[in-house]
Amino acid sequence: MATYSATNYLTTPVVTHGLANNMKAFYFEVACAAAPSTSDTINFGYVPKGFRLLHATIEATDMDTGGSPSLTINVGDSGDADRLFAASTVGQAGTLSSAIATTGFAYKYTDKTLITGVAAANAATGAAGTILLALFGIQEDATTS
């Protein structure tokens, strides 16, 4: 069981710049020493209290290099492990997706929340790689706690 974390995942989100309801973006890059497994944890980073998610994009390098790839990745939070992406196949061939789960679109975080990931299915032929996650939304509350 491994834990992979973005280099900035412990950073407290700053939302005081700009006006409320202006678009905010969060970017997380996680290097994985091996393909994530169902027992691994991926820590992307925090979104602040009051952040309403409007769009997300996930990209990964090819972390399942065999002829019949099976790696899928969930991205969510402690309240819903696949709130943002459910069984995304981006790690199977090094692709990108913005097909956000319906549970994530327009979801408002009521507290500072860690965005996490986990493999929903293990890789058939795993390889080290990188997962990129970008979140876009509006800040509806002025506080960051």
QUIBEL-V667203 format. One line per field, one symbol per residue. ss: DSSP state (H for helix, E for strand, C for the rest). phi: phi as a letter, one per 20 degrees, with the letter a starting at -180 (. if undefined). A space follows every 10 residues. Layout:
ss: ???
phi: ???
This chain:
ss: CCEEECCCCC CCCCCCCCCC CCEEEEEEEE EECCCCCCCC EEEEEEECCC EEEEEEEEEE CCCECCCCCC CEEEEEECCE EEEEEEEECH HHCCCEECCC CCCCCCCECC CCEEEEEEEE ECCCCECCEE EEEEEEEEEC CCCCC
phi: .dddcffdfe fffdceemeg mffdcccccc edfbgfdfde ddeeqddegn fdfdabcccb ffdbeffcfc fccecabfea fcgecdlfeg efbmccbcef fffefmfdee bgceecbbfe bfffcfbfac ddccdcadde deede
